[in-house]
């Protein structure tokens, strides 16, 4: 079955464009703000939006996203409230929305119930940063029944066998983690990224999106020349944090996202 993610990447490929995948912590600083951000980020050029589900122990995340999760939890954000927000957004947005959640959150909600309600709300995919595909057996049946792609993370330290396994288990796109460690780290090594993206492409026809370490329009342009998608998380969350008490927050973040997409469009893509 063709998913909205599949269709989005196919449409971008037809126009020789790469996907800008933006990450926002749902509920930071409030769900009302998140709802406005999704609408405006789509207008600003985002192609896919990842919505983080706040969790009290986000092991894969650095301080920027940890603090965003704390703010979201303090504002009363819950998984049920996020799904309700997504259902509202579906009346006014077309952009694919991917949830990024830790396993405990959806387990507590109830796996089958979660996938059914997520699909009904209009969720287009799920990323579980703490759930490798070889441990995701209990999720695959309910996810397939709901038509929700499971997107798995692939680390730069993966062996060839591991790279093949993870890439072939993933759906929608392969999320290549360009740096070891937590989100928000620095020092992106583009030569390593290019080498690993090419290795992934040898074992899957899925698009490869690169995340971790993309902080500026210049970074986004360089990664867009290599990969099929560019994931920007901590840099956006930093902008939200800096402007969260100001009325121009949504406008400011949208302008930053517009600058990322503009830079990506100007990037000279390498032949695939």
Beta strands, then each sheet from edge to edge (+ up, - down):
strand 1: 19-25
strand 2: 48-52
strand 3: 96-100
strand 4: 125-127
strand 5: 149-151
strand 6: 153-155
strand 7: 174-177
strand 8: 208-211
strand 9: 229-232
sheet 1: 5+ 4+ 3+ 2+ 1+ 9+ 8+ 7+ 6+
end
